[in-house]
Amino acid sequence: MLCGLRREVKSSFDDGPYSKGNKESTGPESSLVSRRQSIPEELRGVTLVELIKKEGSTLGLTISGGTDKDGKPRVSNLRPGGLAARSDQLNVGDYIKSVNGINLTKLRHDEIISLLKNVGERVVLEVEYELPPAGSDSTSGVISKTIEICLHKEGNSFGFVMRGGSHEDWHKTRPLVVTYIRPGGPADREGTLKAGDRLLSVDGVPLHSASHSEALNVLAQCSQEAIFQIEYDVTIMDSVKNASGPLLVEIAKSPGASLGITLTSATHRNKQVIIIDKIKAASVVDRSGALHVGDHILTIDSTSTEHCTMLEATQLLASTSDLAKLEILPAHHMRLTSKVQDTDLL
């Protein structure tokens, strides 16, 4: 039974183009761009994307727009597994300004499609995109942490799209922001990196003053295995910090993903209880800011842990749905006398 001061804490992330990776989406979509016909100059970034296709193959992308259609030519779809998607340099919503130096501004839709179909094996796209936010330093309710991760290259890419970087116009200088994690790619399989994370260095090479093209070159020159230092955001949950009793915490996660917590049993008021022993850095739980080491887990998806063994609690946590519901007593309410045993990371 929860006390009268029970509150519900929902921990989820904004679905904006720079704040959350969604493995269920059909492609790397930048929703802000796709809702407007053009990008304001002060928010406009430009990059060159080179694709080398085999004879008889396609680029694997769909272009909408043209002089006879609604709006400027832009990427409306990237076929999963296609050349364009695997390049990890394009997002849905990107505007295509030119193809191999041919300006698309005055071309009809059918002319653009014909150009893309008949272009040679080497395709150079001049791409316009919306710059990521200038930074979260002034954002209230969020703190930043850093972590190093090891990724293995697949082809010429590590499985994520990156935007931003240093710019000659300082108003356009941005952090190097991960905008999309390709499902099934190296970064997705490793599991730590999320959309909205910032790249600080690669194999010890600092990227804070690198332009977008310079950063891409650094990544291209990496060996098959590279160490990335990334910065990520952690939400400050005042409702948890100020709680005077049990809380119901809801944490959204991708299907099959780990929450990133290790459980242990301990003694509280002469009873064995289940508490959080460790939280994996940059995990879903760490980013949420809703749970902390020492929190007493009272229920998991409405099932009480009062009479659970460690194995049963472990199984309950591993079987949580895409929205894990944990009733907790925050750590500052606990007076633990001893720890008994740990479980594996969940």
N, C-alpha and C positions, 0 to 999 in steps of 0.2 A: 504494500500500500504506500503510495506516495504522499508526502506531506502537502499541506495546503499551498506551499510556495513553489510547487512543481511548475516548471516552465519547459517549453519545447524549444530546442535549439536546432534549427535546420542549417546544415552545412553543405552548400553547393556552390557552384561557380557560374559566373556570367557566361552566356553562350556567345558573346561577342567574338569577332574574328581574332582578337589578340589575347583572349583570356581563358580559353578552354579548348582542348583537343577533343574531338568527338569521333570515336572510331566507327560509329554507325553512319556517319555522313557519307554521301556518295562521292565526295571529292573535296579537295581543299577549298572551302568556300569562304570568301570574304564578304559577309552579308552587307556591310556598310556600303561597299562599292557597288554591289549589285542593285542597290535601291536607288542609285542616282545615275544620271546620264553622263556625268563627267566628274573628275576629281578637282577640287579647288587647287590652284597653283601652289599655295602654301603647304598643302598636304600631299603633293604629287611626288612620287619617286619613280625613277626610270632605271630599267636594267635590260641588258642584252642576254637573250637565252639562245644558246646554240644547240641544235638537235641534229644528230647524224642518223639518218634512217636508211635501212636497207632497201634495195630496189624492190618495188612491188608492195612494200609495207606502207602503213599509214602512220601519221603522227599520234593518233589516238586522242584527239581533242575536237571539241565542237565549238564553232565560232558563231555567235549571234550578232545581229546588227548589220549596218550598211546604210548607204544613203537612202535606200528604199524601205528600210526597216526601222524599228524603234531603237534609235540610239547608235552610239559609236561601236565599232567592232570590239567584242570582248569574248573572253573564254566563258562559255556557259556550261561546259562539262569536260571532265577529264576521265577517259576510260580507265578503270582500274587495271593495272598491269601494262598499260600502253606506254609508248615511248615518252610522251609528254609528262605523264604522271610519275614515271620512274626517274625522270630527270630531277625531281624535287626542286624545281625552280619556278613553277607556275602555280597560281591559285585560281580557282573559279572566281570570276569577277574582275580579273586582270583585263586591262584594255590592250589590244594589239595595235600598235601605232604603225608598224611597217613589217614587211616580210622580205628578207634579203634586199633591204634598201628601198623597196617599193612602198610608197605611202598608201595607206588604205583609206585615208580620210574621204576621198571622193569616189570610192568604188561601191558598186551595188553589192548586195549579199551574194548573188550568184557569181560575180566576178571575184570576190574574195575566196569563195569555195573553190573555184576553178584554179586560182593562183596557188592555193595550198595543195591541191591535188597534183598539180603539174610542176611544182617546185622540185629542184634537184635533191640529191641526197643530203646536202648540207643546207640546213634551214636556220637562218638567224632571225629571231623575233625581237623587235624593239617593243618592250612591255612597259606600260604605265601602271602603277599600283598606288594604293593609299598607304601613306607612311603610318607605321605603328605609333602609339601614344609616345609623347616625349619622355615619359618616365613616371614612376609611382612614388618618388621621394616624398611628395607632399600629400599623398593619399592617406587619409586618416583610416584607422582600423586595419592597417596592413604593415607588416614588417618584412624585410628581405633577409633571406639566408642564402648561403652558397654551398655547393656540393660538387665533387668531381665524379664524373662517370666515364666509363670506357665503352666506346662504340666500335664496331667492326664495319669497315666499308663494304658496300655491295655495289659492284660496278664502280661508278665514280661518286657515289653518294652515301650518306649516312642515314637517309630515310626521313629527312625533315626539310621543310621550306623555311628559309630565313629571310627577313626583310629588315630595312633600317640601315644603320651605320653612319659613319662620319660623312659630312657633306660640306662642299665649299661655301654654300650658303648656310651659316650656322643655325638659322631658323629651322632648317630641315635635318639637322643632325639628330639622330635617334640612337637608342641602344640597338644592338643587333638582336632582334626579337624572333623567336620561333613562332611562326604563324600556323603551321600545320604539321602533324605527325602522320606519315603515310602508313595506313594499316598493313601490317605484315612486314614492314621494313625494319632495318636494324634498330633504330631508336624505339620503335613500337615494341619490338621483341625484348629489348633491354628493360623497358617499362618505366624508367624514371622521368625522362624528359616530357614536358607538357607544353602545349601552345601557350604563349605568354611568357615563357621562360626567356631569360636573356643570356647570350653567350659572352663570357668574359675572356676566355683564352682557349687555345687549342694546342696541346702538346707544349705548354709553357709559353707559347707566343701570345702576347696580350693583344686583344682586339678592340680595346676601348677607343682607339683613334683610327681604326680601319674603316675604309669605305665599304659599301656593300660588295663591290667588285673585288676589292682587295681581300675581304673576308672569304669570298667564294674561292679565290685563288689559293689562299692558305688551306682551305678544306680540300681542294683538288690535289694539292701537293702532299697531303698527309699520307702516311703509310696505311696499310690495311687495318691497323688498330690505332686508335687515337684517344687521348685523354682530354675531355672537355670539362672546363670549369664553367658552371652555370649558376645563375642567380634566379631564385624563385620567391614567390610571395607566400606569406603565411598570414592568415586572417587572425586578427585579435578579437577574441570572443569575450566581450565584457560580461555577457550574460552568464558565462561559465565562471569567470573570475569572481563575480559578485554573488554567485549563487549561495543561498542559505539553506539549501536542501537538495534532494535528488533532482536530476534533469533527464529529459528524454532527448537524445541526440540522434538526428537523422543525417547520415552521410551517404551521398550519391557516389557511385563508382561504376566503372565500366564492367560489363559482364565478365565474370571469371577473374577479375582483377583482385589483387591482394589489398587488404586495408592497410597493411604495414605495421601491425602491432604484435608484440609478444606478450603472452599472459604468464602470470605466475600465481601461486596460491599463497595466502598469508593469513595470519591470525588477527581478527578484529573482534574485540569484546568476547573473547574466548570461543569464537567461531571461525571455521575455515571459510575464507572468502576468495573470490577471483578478482585480481587486480591487474592493471596494465604495468608490465615490467619494463618494456622498451618500445620506442616508436622509431621506425625506420625513417631516416632523413629523406625529405622530398616525396614521401608516400602520400596517399590520399588523406590519411589521418593527420599527418604532419602539416600538410598544406591547409587543412580545414581549421586548425587551431582549436578544435572543439574538445579534444581529448588530451590527457596529459599522463605522464608516468605517475603511478600511484592511485589513479582513479579506480574506484571500486565498481565493477560491472555487476549491476543488480539483475538486469534482464537482457536477453539477446533476442530480438524479434519477438517480444512479448513472452518469451520463455524464461522463467526465473532460474537464476544460477545458484540459488540457495542450497540446493541439495545435489548440484552437479559435481561430478569428478572433473579433474583437469582435462581428461580425454573428452568427456562429454561437452565441456565448455569449448574446447578446441574445435570439435566437430560442428557445434552450433555456429561458431564464428565463421568457419570455413564455408558454411552453407548459406550465409546471408545473401539476400537478393541484391539487385542493383541499388536498392535504397536500404542500407543497413540501419536498423533502429536499435540503439543501445540506451538502456536506462542506466545512468551512472550516479554515483555519489562522488563528487569532485574530491581530489586528493587532499585538499586542505581540511576536509571533514574527517579524514581517516587518521587513526592512531594505531599504526601497525606495530606488532610486537615481534614478528618474525616472518621471514620468507621460507617457503618450503621447496617448491620446484617450479622450473620454468617450462614453457612449451615452445614449440617451434614458431617461427614468424608466420603470421596469418595475414 
